[in-house]
């Protein structure tokens, strides 16, 4: 199930101009990502922000791990590139307050919604409980200096863009996501026959599973080729 959901998401995102994705060793669970900041109103406009994203085998029931691979001086980004953002935390109690967090991970989330939230976080920093205290203090007390630090980060990120990459000039705000998007969710794989089946049914299930795996491999190859052509 996880593989099919991720392939569906990857195919959708491969059509977007604001994100570039490559698979690590063609592993659908390990993505190399570049967030291309096209919003002219963003402090990070023009940035090519490289990151990695790793998905658990039980995705989407558990959240992915996200880490920036470029230095970003930001109140909500740890020095190692990890993010302090609730959407990537499993559901449960908040460690600081003991209360349930309002916007923790849920299976209704998807990669696109996570990346959009991260882009929003870059320009809407939360300084009350920062991952980088120095950055939070600078943002509050000396925003001009903070903005200069961001510009340095953005300029450095551009140098990591692949050879021949051209920054898109047009900007279309990312679309609002519907959490009940029918195209996103795959049919449940739970056995719908409560009375069981015959041995011949089991044989057919094994053949069907084998065919599904072959289809998944073909789809992954097609998506990988699309990503290469986009790059």
C-alpha atoms as a printed R data frame, in Angstrom:
    type eleno elety resid chain resno       x       y       z
1   ATOM     1    CA   UNK     A     1   0.000   0.000   0.000
2   ATOM     2    CA   UNK     A     2   2.744   2.480   0.963
3   ATOM     3    CA   UNK     A     3   4.596   1.973  -2.319
4   ATOM     4    CA   UNK     A     4   1.510   2.687  -4.402
5   ATOM     5    CA   UNK     A     5   0.572   5.791  -2.419
6   ATOM     6    CA   UNK     A     6   4.099   7.166  -2.718
7   ATOM     7    CA   UNK     A     7   4.247   6.469  -6.451
8   ATOM     8    CA   UNK     A     8   0.934   8.276  -6.863
9   ATOM     9    CA   UNK     A     9   2.250  11.272  -4.911
10  ATOM    10    CA   UNK     A    10   5.558  11.256  -6.760
11  ATOM    11    CA   UNK     A    11   3.833  11.285 -10.123
12  ATOM    12    CA   UNK     A    12   1.707  14.274  -9.053
13  ATOM    13    CA   UNK     A    13   4.653  16.253  -7.687
14  ATOM    14    CA   UNK     A    14   6.809  15.543 -10.744
15  ATOM    15    CA   UNK     A    15   4.541  17.923 -12.677
16  ATOM    16    CA   UNK     A    16   5.140  20.850 -10.281
17  ATOM    17    CA   UNK     A    17   7.677  23.593 -10.996
18  ATOM    18    CA   UNK     A    18   8.278  24.432  -7.327
19  ATOM    19    CA   UNK     A    19   9.788  21.078  -6.395
20  ATOM    20    CA   UNK     A    20  12.375  18.758  -7.946
21  ATOM    21    CA   UNK     A    21  12.623  15.151  -6.768
22  ATOM    22    CA   UNK     A    22  15.063  12.321  -7.344
23  ATOM    23    CA   UNK     A    23  14.901   8.863  -5.815
24  ATOM    24    CA   UNK     A    24  17.926   7.562  -3.952
25  ATOM    25    CA   UNK     A    25  18.978   4.381  -5.784
26  ATOM    26    CA   UNK     A    26  15.422   4.235  -7.208
27  ATOM    27    CA   UNK     A    27  14.105   3.567  -3.692
28  ATOM    28    CA   UNK     A    28  10.533   4.890  -3.460
29  ATOM    29    CA   UNK     A    29  10.985   5.351   0.309
30  ATOM    30    CA   UNK     A    30  14.005   7.688   0.001
31  ATOM    31    CA   UNK     A    31  13.666  10.998  -1.821
32  ATOM    32    CA   UNK     A    32  16.151  13.768  -2.585
33  ATOM    33    CA   UNK     A    33  14.150  16.976  -2.809
34  ATOM    34    CA   UNK     A    34  14.798  20.542  -3.890
35  ATOM    35    CA   UNK     A    35  12.260  23.171  -2.926
36  ATOM    36    CA   UNK     A    36  12.341  25.876  -5.604
37  ATOM    37    CA   UNK     A    37  11.040  29.060  -3.994
38  ATOM    38    CA   UNK     A    38   9.140  30.927  -6.711
39  ATOM    39    CA   UNK     A    39   7.055  33.247  -4.532
40  ATOM    40    CA   UNK     A    40   8.477  36.764  -5.117
41  ATOM    41    CA   UNK     A    41   7.159  37.859  -1.707
42  ATOM    42    CA   UNK     A    42   9.172  35.204   0.131
43  ATOM    43    CA   UNK     A    43  12.462  35.967   1.883
44  ATOM    44    CA   UNK     A    44  13.707  32.776   0.251
45  ATOM    45    CA   UNK     A    45  12.675  33.761  -3.274
46  ATOM    46    CA   UNK     A    46  15.049  32.223  -5.802
47  ATOM    47    CA   UNK     A    47  16.301  29.594  -3.396
48  ATOM    48    CA   UNK     A    48  17.070  26.025  -4.448
49  ATOM    49    CA   UNK     A    49  16.701  24.391  -1.047
50  ATOM    50    CA   UNK     A    50  17.932  20.814  -1.088
51  ATOM    51    CA   UNK     A    51  16.537  18.325   1.419
52  ATOM    52    CA   UNK     A    52  16.010  14.624   2.025
53  ATOM    53    CA   UNK     A    53  12.783  12.850   2.851
54  ATOM    54    CA   UNK     A    54  12.578   9.298   4.200
55  ATOM    55    CA   UNK     A    55   9.296   7.416   4.505
56  ATOM    56    CA   UNK     A    56   8.429   4.612   6.922
57  ATOM    57    CA   UNK     A    57   7.196   1.297   5.584
58  ATOM    58    CA   UNK     A    58   3.774   1.941   7.154
59  ATOM    59    CA   UNK     A    59   3.319   5.344   5.460
60  ATOM    60    CA   UNK     A    60   0.912   7.179   5.599
61  ATOM    61    CA   UNK     A    61   0.117   5.958   9.120
62  ATOM    62    CA   UNK     A    62   3.449   7.328  10.373
63  ATOM    63    CA   UNK     A    63   5.049  10.586   9.231
64  ATOM    64    CA   UNK     A    64   8.108  10.885   6.998
65  ATOM    65    CA   UNK     A    65  11.415  12.329   8.158
66  ATOM    66    CA   UNK     A    66  12.504  15.594   6.546
67  ATOM    67    CA   UNK     A    67  15.889  17.306   6.741
68  ATOM    68    CA   UNK     A    68  17.343  20.267   4.880
69  ATOM    69    CA   UNK     A    69  20.750  19.559   3.347
70  ATOM    70    CA   UNK     A    70  21.653  23.236   2.917
71  ATOM    71    CA   UNK     A    71  22.514  25.591   5.798
72  ATOM    72    CA   UNK     A    72  19.433  27.590   6.772
73  ATOM    73    CA   UNK     A    73  19.559  30.063   9.637
74  ATOM    74    CA   UNK     A    74  15.988  29.864  10.874
75  ATOM    75    CA   UNK     A    75  14.284  29.791  14.294
76  ATOM    76    CA   UNK     A    76  12.526  26.491  13.544
77  ATOM    77    CA   UNK     A    77  15.408  24.610  11.899
78  ATOM    78    CA   UNK     A    78  18.012  22.740  13.944
79  ATOM    79    CA   UNK     A    79  21.696  23.030  12.958
80  ATOM    80    CA   UNK     A    80  21.549  19.540  11.396
81  ATOM    81    CA   UNK     A    81  18.679  20.589   9.111
82  ATOM    82    CA   UNK     A    82  15.839  18.902  10.982
83  ATOM    83    CA   UNK     A    83  12.619  20.861  11.387
84  ATOM    84    CA   UNK     A    84  10.682  21.782  14.483
85  ATOM    85    CA   UNK     A    85   7.226  21.481  12.949
86  ATOM    86    CA   UNK     A    86   4.237  19.718  14.471
87  ATOM    87    CA   UNK     A    87   2.941  18.277  11.195
88  ATOM    88    CA   UNK     A    88   5.875  15.820  11.163
89  ATOM    89    CA   UNK     A    89   5.321  14.640  14.745
90  ATOM    90    CA   UNK     A    90   3.286  11.474  15.392
91  ATOM    91    CA   UNK     A    91  -0.102  12.038  17.057
92  ATOM    92    CA   UNK     A    92   0.101  12.149  20.833
93  ATOM    93    CA   UNK     A    93   0.744  14.396  23.764
94  ATOM    94    CA   UNK     A    94   2.880  17.470  23.468
95  ATOM    95    CA   UNK     A    95   6.080  16.855  25.426
96  ATOM    96    CA   UNK     A    96   6.182  20.391  26.793
97  ATOM    97    CA   UNK     A    97   2.564  21.014  27.788
98  ATOM    98    CA   UNK     A    98   1.180  17.495  28.134
99  ATOM    99    CA   UNK     A    99  -1.747  18.539  25.947
100 ATOM   100    CA   UNK     A   100  -2.722  17.052  22.637
101 ATOM   101    CA   UNK     A   101  -1.057  18.894  19.788
102 ATOM   102    CA   UNK     A   102  -3.526  20.500  17.398
103 ATOM   103    CA   UNK     A   103  -1.766  19.805  14.108
104 ATOM   104    CA   UNK     A   104   0.189  16.578  14.488
105 ATOM   105    CA   UNK     A   105   0.598  14.072  11.688
106 ATOM   106    CA   UNK     A   106  -2.443  12.205  10.446
107 ATOM   107    CA   UNK     A   107  -2.848   9.676   7.600
108 ATOM   108    CA   UNK     A   108  -4.882  12.330   5.765
109 ATOM   109    CA   UNK     A   109  -1.680  14.295   5.157
110 ATOM   110    CA   UNK     A   110   0.408  13.860   2.039
111 ATOM   111    CA   UNK     A   111   3.853  14.862   0.831
112 ATOM   112    CA   UNK     A   112   2.521  17.900  -1.021
113 ATOM   113    CA   UNK     A   113   0.781  19.274   2.076
114 ATOM   114    CA   UNK     A   114   3.958  18.735   4.128
115 ATOM   115    CA   UNK     A   115   6.133  20.596   1.631
116 ATOM   116    CA   UNK     A   116   3.633  23.449   1.373
117 ATOM   117    CA   UNK     A   117   3.610  23.719   5.187
118 ATOM   118    CA   UNK     A   118   7.418  23.839   5.190
119 ATOM   119    CA   UNK     A   119   7.475  26.620   2.596
120 ATOM   120    CA   UNK     A   120   4.960  28.532   4.708
121 ATOM   121    CA   UNK     A   121   7.037  28.000   7.845
122 ATOM   122    CA   UNK     A   122  10.113  29.558   6.242
123 ATOM   123    CA   UNK     A   123   8.414  32.973   6.096
124 ATOM   124    CA   UNK     A   124   6.196  32.559   9.144
125 ATOM   125    CA   UNK     A   125   8.670  31.503  11.815
126 ATOM   126    CA   UNK     A   126   7.457  30.464  15.260
127 ATOM   127    CA   UNK     A   127   9.823  32.083  17.769
128 ATOM   128    CA   UNK     A   128   8.112  31.136  21.039
129 ATOM   129    CA   UNK     A   129   9.733  27.669  21.213
130 ATOM   130    CA   UNK     A   130  12.598  27.825  18.697
131 ATOM   131    CA   UNK     A   131  14.937  25.084  17.532
132 ATOM   132    CA   UNK     A   132  17.596  27.755  16.938
133 ATOM   133    CA   UNK     A   133  17.484  30.255  19.796
134 ATOM   134    CA   UNK     A   134  20.063  32.593  18.259
135 ATOM   135    CA   UNK     A   135  18.074  32.873  15.037
136 ATOM   136    CA   UNK     A   136  14.881  33.569  16.982
137 ATOM   137    CA   UNK     A   137  16.566  36.318  19.006
138 ATOM   138    CA   UNK     A   138  18.054  37.896  15.875
139 ATOM   139    CA   UNK     A   139  14.704  37.840  14.085
140 ATOM   140    CA   UNK     A   140  13.063  39.681  16.984
141 ATOM   141    CA   UNK     A   141  15.819  42.165  17.777
142 ATOM   142    CA   UNK     A   142  17.581  42.744  14.459
143 ATOM   143    CA   UNK     A   143  15.384  41.701  11.527
144 ATOM   144    CA   UNK     A   144  17.604  43.528   9.016
145 ATOM   145    CA   UNK     A   145  20.579  41.385  10.007
146 ATOM   146    CA   UNK     A   146  18.374  38.293   9.984
147 ATOM   147    CA   UNK     A   147  17.187  39.045   6.450
148 ATOM   148    CA   UNK     A   148  20.822  39.438   5.375
149 ATOM   149    CA   UNK     A   149  21.565  35.967   6.805
150 ATOM   150    CA   UNK     A   150  18.642  34.532   4.847
151 ATOM   151    CA   UNK     A   151  19.905  36.153   1.635
152 ATOM   152    CA   UNK     A   152  23.309  34.558   2.191
153 ATOM   153    CA   UNK     A   153  21.634  31.168   2.609
154 ATOM   154    CA   UNK     A   154  19.574  31.656  -0.550
155 ATOM   155    CA   UNK     A   155  22.578  32.724  -2.618
156 ATOM   156    CA   UNK     A   156  24.488  29.679  -1.399
157 ATOM   157    CA   UNK     A   157  21.618  27.331  -2.214
158 ATOM   158    CA   UNK     A   158  21.556  28.427  -5.861
159 ATOM   159    CA   UNK     A   159  25.062  27.062  -6.308
160 ATOM   160    CA   UNK     A   160  23.707  23.567  -5.583
161 ATOM   161    CA   UNK     A   161  21.249  23.612  -8.484
162 ATOM   162    CA   UNK     A   162  22.143  21.088 -11.203
163 ATOM   163    CA   UNK     A   163  24.066  22.238 -14.249
164 ATOM   164    CA   UNK     A   164  21.738  23.743 -16.811
165 ATOM   165    CA   UNK     A   165  18.919  24.355 -14.335
166 ATOM   166    CA   UNK     A   166  16.876  27.459 -15.147
167 ATOM   167    CA   UNK     A   167  14.813  29.052 -12.421
168 ATOM   168    CA   UNK     A   168  11.159  29.288 -13.538
169 ATOM   169    CA   UNK     A   169  10.047  32.896 -13.880
170 ATOM   170    CA   UNK     A   170   6.301  32.453 -13.530
171 ATOM   171    CA   UNK     A   171   4.711  31.996 -10.134
172 ATOM   172    CA   UNK     A   172   1.360  30.404  -9.430
173 ATOM   173    CA   UNK     A   173   0.390  30.057  -5.771
174 ATOM   174    CA   UNK     A   174   0.290  26.424  -4.706
175 ATOM   175    CA   UNK     A   175  -3.219  25.056  -4.786
176 ATOM   176    CA   UNK     A   176  -5.305  24.332  -1.721
177 ATOM   177    CA   UNK     A   177  -5.390  20.661  -0.896
178 ATOM   178    CA   UNK     A   178  -8.521  18.670  -0.269
179 ATOM   179    CA   UNK     A   179  -7.835  15.969   2.292
180 ATOM   180    CA   UNK     A   180 -10.525  13.744   0.813
181 ATOM   181    CA   UNK     A   181  -8.998  13.869  -2.661
182 ATOM   182    CA   UNK     A   182 -10.174  10.648  -4.335
183 ATOM   183    CA   UNK     A   183  -7.129  10.528  -6.582
184 ATOM   184    CA   UNK     A   184  -4.800  10.296  -3.608
185 ATOM   185    CA   UNK     A   185  -6.081   7.330  -1.669
186 ATOM   186    CA   UNK     A   186  -5.756   3.817  -2.999
187 ATOM   187    CA   UNK     A   187  -8.364   1.114  -2.427
188 ATOM   188    CA   UNK     A   188  -8.016  -0.756   0.836
189 ATOM   189    CA   UNK     A   189  -6.094  -4.022   0.667
190 ATOM   190    CA   UNK     A   190  -8.042  -5.563   3.527
191 ATOM   191    CA   UNK     A   191  -9.781  -8.828   2.567
192 ATOM   192    CA   UNK     A   192 -13.413  -7.985   1.893
193 ATOM   193    CA   UNK     A   193 -14.591 -11.646   2.120
194 ATOM   194    CA   UNK     A   194 -15.408 -12.333   5.800
195 ATOM   195    CA   UNK     A   195 -16.059 -16.050   5.088
196 ATOM   196    CA   UNK     A   196 -12.671 -16.775   3.529
197 ATOM   197    CA   UNK     A   197 -12.031 -18.281   0.104
198 ATOM   198    CA   UNK     A   198 -11.085 -21.530  -1.578
199 ATOM   199    CA   UNK     A   199  -7.565 -22.689  -2.387
200 ATOM   200    CA   UNK     A   200  -8.134 -21.580  -5.949
201 ATOM   201    CA   UNK     A   201  -8.972 -18.112  -4.636
202 ATOM   202    CA   UNK     A   202  -5.656 -18.089  -2.769
203 ATOM   203    CA   UNK     A   203  -3.848 -19.038  -5.973
204 ATOM   204    CA   UNK     A   204  -5.552 -16.221  -7.829
205 ATOM   205    CA   UNK     A   205  -4.599 -13.808  -5.041
206 ATOM   206    CA   UNK     A   206  -0.946 -14.820  -5.362
207 ATOM   207    CA   UNK     A   207  -1.050 -14.344  -9.134
208 ATOM   208    CA   UNK     A   208  -2.760 -10.967  -8.689
209 ATOM   209    CA   UNK     A   209  -0.166  -9.884  -6.108
210 ATOM   210    CA   UNK     A   210   2.639 -10.858  -8.487
211 ATOM   211    CA   UNK     A   211   1.021  -8.888 -11.307
212 ATOM   212    CA   UNK     A   212   0.606  -5.892  -8.983
213 ATOM   213    CA   UNK     A   213   4.314  -5.994  -8.142
214 ATOM   214    CA   UNK     A   214   5.178  -6.078 -11.847
215 ATOM   215    CA   UNK     A   215   2.858  -3.107 -12.448
216 ATOM   216    CA   UNK     A   216   4.443  -1.221  -9.539
217 ATOM   217    CA   UNK     A   217   7.934  -1.800 -10.956
218 ATOM   218    CA   UNK     A   218   6.816  -0.589 -14.388
219 ATOM   219    CA   UNK     A   219   5.120   2.484 -12.914
220 ATOM   220    CA   UNK     A   220   8.208   3.316 -10.848
221 ATOM   221    CA   UNK     A   221  10.411   3.051 -13.944
222 ATOM   222    CA   UNK     A   222   8.059   5.356 -15.849
223 ATOM   223    CA   UNK     A   223   8.010   7.918 -13.039
224 ATOM   224    CA   UNK     A   224  11.798   7.781 -12.669
225 ATOM   225    CA   UNK     A   225  12.180   8.454 -16.385
226 ATOM   226    CA   UNK     A   226   9.773  11.417 -16.129
227 ATOM   227    CA   UNK     A   227  11.880  12.867 -13.303
228 ATOM   228    CA   UNK     A   228  15.056  12.489 -15.379
229 ATOM   229    CA   UNK     A   229  13.428  14.299 -18.306
230 ATOM   230    CA   UNK     A   230  12.240  17.121 -16.018
231 ATOM   231    CA   UNK     A   231  15.762  17.585 -14.649
